[in-house]
Amino acid sequence: MSTHRRRAVVIGAGIAGLGAALRLHQAGWEVLVAERAPARRSSGYAVAFAGLGYDAAERMGILPELVERHITPDRMDYMRPDGRTRFSVPGPTVRALAGDRALNILRGDIEDVLYAAVTGRTPNTVEIRFGTSIVGVEQDADGVDVTLGDGTVERADLLVGADGLHSATRRLVFGPEDYMRLDLNHMAGVFMLDTLPDGVEPGVTASLTDTGRTLAVVSLGGDRAVAFFGYRTERPMAELADGPRVALPRAYGDMGWVAPQVLTQLPGAESVYFDTVSQMVADGWSRGRVVLLGDAAWCVTLFAGYGSSLAVAGADALGAALERHADDLPTALREWEAEIRPEAERKQRLGRQVKGLYAPADPFRLWLRDLPLRFASYRPVSALLQRRLQLTS
Ligand SMILES: Cc1cc2nc3c(=O)[nH]c(=O)nc-3n(C[C@H](O)[C@H](O)[C@H](O)COP(=O)(O)OP(=O)(O)OC[C@H]3O[C@@H](n4cnc5c(N)ncnc54)[C@H](O)[C@@H]3O)c2cc1C
């Protein structure tokens, strides 16, 4: 077995990238993470974190810190446009639905925990470089040269493309995005609110769904809250090109409830997430010394509610495969993909199956969607919901 310390360049400091940095560090690798954003961002939406990701977080030693950041709604209120409540699901029912080994956590908090774990190691063999992107890749039998936007060329044994749905690594090595992106004809927008809108109680998650669109406000305690927008569209790329400040007021301007109050906070929001809801369908996640991880590889979408979990699980499995086959990268990457792909494809199927639930096309479908939720505290109904949403494996 060779004794040289292996080196990886990871593109993207999201959950997948930081997860890979942590796990490769644990496997004895030296890691450089290149992140396009100028600094750490802590904003984000609340995500469910469970299943393989939960198990992986436990193995990686970060579960206690994640558990500390767990937030759980006191209640979920389903609203009418005039501000009256249609029905509520009590907090204990929401928790029971999610199952025991599951967390509800801000996406940015998962990143924070991973970042602290990566940077808090001694000796530290992980460098994180902000404000730089990938611009070129050349590989040969002995290594891969990664050219970064800051002009440096970094030689490594492995390049991990963890740069999200619109991955530049994937474009450079695997080809144009259009051939692999499956649009599910919805848009998602998220931003942090400075002020909790009147009509949403602290600690409550409240949402209004009308024809083809949903607005949810997740209260995080105090005045802090997250606004989530999800709506149907036949022209996702055009919506994306218009951007959130044009597209969201256009789609929600006439919605009623707290939509006007929320939209007033949009121009001043520090960072707004706005993207198409799309899956990545690639028939292989590695080419030589380049491997894709997280949304760059498989994006299962928010409809599956599993992207963060899968990003951490994928990072852990990658580290484990590289430990098993320290001198045989092709075998390590092949085994890794064989382990993760079935779960990623299962969650992609779920995402396609349930996409109609997020913003039902008409009032009847909305009524049908809500029927099981109204009775979610009854055991047979909650068991049905858990099976349908793959909340238990
Ligand atoms: C509204 C919403 C709700 C969701 N809900 C859930 C849920 O309930 N449960 C769940 O598990 N998942 C959920 N997800 C999915 C989850 O957030 C992602 O799947 C997960 O965060 C994995 O992300 P990633 O690290 O692969 O990519 P990203 O989070 O996109 O991170 C990519 C990183 O790469 C950086 N980057 C991009 N391009 C470059 C470049 N060229 N050079 C350098 N850096 C670059 C970006 O700045 C970013 O930091 C949800 C997603 C959305 C949008």
The ligand as a MOL file (V3000), in Angstrom:
LIG
                    3D

  0  0  0     0  0            999 V3000
M  V30 BEGIN CTAB
M  V30 COUNTS 53 58 0 0 0
M  V30 BEGIN ATOM
M  V30 1 C -36.9550 24.4010 -0.5380 0
M  V30 2 C -36.1510 23.1540 -0.3210 0
M  V30 3 C -36.5240 22.2650 0.6690 0
M  V30 4 C -35.7680 21.1140 0.8890 0
M  V30 5 N -36.1640 20.2500 1.8470 0
M  V30 6 C -35.4150 19.1670 2.1180 0
M  V30 7 C -35.7870 18.2450 3.1480 0
M  V30 8 O -36.8240 18.3630 3.8040 0
M  V30 9 N -34.9270 17.2340 3.4400 0
M  V30 10 C -33.7580 17.0710 2.7820 0
M  V30 11 O -33.0070 16.1380 3.1460 0
M  V30 12 N -33.4070 17.8910 1.7540 0
M  V30 13 C -34.2010 18.9370 1.4110 0
M  V30 14 N -33.8410 19.7560 0.3760 0
M  V30 15 C -32.6360 19.4530 -0.4500 0
M  V30 16 C -31.3380 19.8350 0.1990 0
M  V30 17 O -31.3030 21.1600 0.6200 0
M  V30 18 C -30.1650 19.5690 -0.7380 0
M  V30 19 O -30.3840 18.3820 -1.4310 0
M  V30 20 C -28.8980 19.4420 0.0870 0
M  V30 21 O -28.6600 20.6740 0.7220 0
M  V30 22 C -27.6460 18.9750 -0.6710 0
M  V30 23 O -27.0600 20.0250 -1.2780 0
M  V30 24 P -25.6100 20.0070 -1.9640 0
M  V30 25 O -24.5410 20.2680 -0.9560 0
M  V30 26 O -25.4770 18.8230 -2.8340 0
M  V30 27 O -25.8040 21.2730 -2.9180 0
M  V30 28 P -25.9940 22.7990 -2.5430 0
M  V30 29 O -26.6730 22.9950 -1.2550 0
M  V30 30 O -26.5820 23.4380 -3.7480 0
M  V30 31 O -24.4930 23.3040 -2.3460 0
M  V30 32 C -23.6510 23.5440 -3.4350 0
M  V30 33 C -22.5400 24.4950 -2.9860 0
M  V30 34 O -21.6440 24.6700 -4.0840 0
M  V30 35 C -21.4180 26.0550 -4.2960 0
M  V30 36 N -21.1250 26.2210 -5.7160 0
M  V30 37 C -21.9980 26.2040 -6.7490 0
M  V30 38 N -21.3520 26.3560 -7.9050 0
M  V30 39 C -20.0420 26.4600 -7.5960 0
M  V30 40 C -18.8650 26.6220 -8.3760 0
M  V30 41 N -18.9230 26.7120 -9.7220 0
M  V30 42 N -17.6630 26.6910 -7.7510 0
M  V30 43 C -17.5830 26.6280 -6.3880 0
M  V30 44 N -18.6810 26.4710 -5.6040 0
M  V30 45 C -19.8810 26.3800 -6.2010 0
M  V30 46 C -22.6850 26.7260 -3.8420 0
M  V30 47 O -22.4680 28.0920 -3.5040 0
M  V30 48 C -23.0680 25.8700 -2.6210 0
M  V30 49 O -22.4400 26.3260 -1.4390 0
M  V30 50 C -34.6160 20.8730 0.1010 0
M  V30 51 C -34.2430 21.7620 -0.9060 0
M  V30 52 C -35.0230 22.8800 -1.1300 0
M  V30 53 C -34.6180 23.8090 -2.2490 0
M  V30 END ATOM
M  V30 BEGIN BOND
M  V30 1 1 1 2
M  V30 2 1 2 3
M  V30 3 2 2 52
M  V30 4 2 3 4
M  V30 5 1 4 5
M  V30 6 1 4 50
M  V30 7 2 5 6
M  V30 8 1 6 7
M  V30 9 1 6 13
M  V30 10 2 7 8
M  V30 11 1 7 9
M  V30 12 1 9 10
M  V30 13 2 10 11
M  V30 14 1 10 12
M  V30 15 2 12 13
M  V30 16 1 13 14
M  V30 17 1 14 15
M  V30 18 1 14 50
M  V30 19 1 15 16
M  V30 20 1 16 17
M  V30 21 1 16 18
M  V30 22 1 18 19
M  V30 23 1 18 20
M  V30 24 1 20 21
M  V30 25 1 20 22
M  V30 26 1 22 23
M  V30 27 1 23 24
M  V30 28 2 24 25
M  V30 29 1 24 26
M  V30 30 1 24 27
M  V30 31 1 27 28
M  V30 32 2 28 29
M  V30 33 1 28 30
M  V30 34 1 28 31
M  V30 35 1 31 32
M  V30 36 1 32 33
M  V30 37 1 33 34
M  V30 38 1 33 48
M  V30 39 1 34 35
M  V30 40 1 35 36
M  V30 41 1 35 46
M  V30 42 1 36 37
M  V30 43 1 36 45
M  V30 44 2 37 38
M  V30 45 1 38 39
M  V30 46 1 39 40
M  V30 47 2 39 45
M  V30 48 1 40 41
M  V30 49 2 40 42
M  V30 50 1 42 43
M  V30 51 2 43 44
M  V30 52 1 44 45
M  V30 53 1 46 47
M  V30 54 1 46 48
M  V30 55 1 48 49
M  V30 56 2 50 51
M  V30 57 1 51 52
M  V30 58 1 52 53
M  V30 END BOND
M  V30 END CTAB
M  END
